[in-house]
Amino acid sequence: MKNSTILFLLFFCTTCTTYDNAIIYHKYFVSGTHPLLRFDGFYSDTTSDRSLVKKYKPVFFYKNGSSFSSERYLIDTEIAAGASTNSLYGSWGNYLINADTIQLEKFQLNASNYERIILKGIISKDQIHWTSRKEHNETFKPVDYSIYFKSFSARPDSSKNFTRIKKKYNQ
């Protein structure tokens, strides 16, 4: 009996969902603005498969400072269907703008933990160039890639951004 209780407690502790603390987002958060950041579509790097079908890994930005980043490459119809039904698989987060610099803080599900990832980049016309990335509690590491804007009408509902409603992030 004692062994089964210990096993149960061990199992319970390993299956609990935990969250990294937010660095950028907090109660009364104001994201800042930049005239070149667009909200009428998404940003993405692209890839093409053998049939030359373009696939996107969309990152949506919202005027309230929320963001949603897809975790996989999708074609236009998958993005539209997932955005309208809020069934896209990805990470919610928030962004902070200072002059032409943007920091994107997102919380990506890894096993049963939501791990914080922060990307820093530069906003320019129809693109964001990422220059550094920080995962979980590591230090920033350099990266060098860009995501490009694509007009698109469908988008996930930003009220699903759990960082906006969890007490942990709103203190």
Buried (B, 14 or more C-beta within 10 A) or exposed (E): EEEEEEEEEEEEEEEEEEBBEBEBBEEEBEBBEBEEBBEEBBBBBEEEEEEEEEBBBBBBBBEBBBBBBBEEBBEBEBBBEBBBEEEBEBBBBBBBBEEBBBBBBBBBBEEEBBBBBBBBBBBEEBBBBBBBBBBEEEEEEEEEEBBBBBEBEBBBEBEEBEBBEEEEBBE
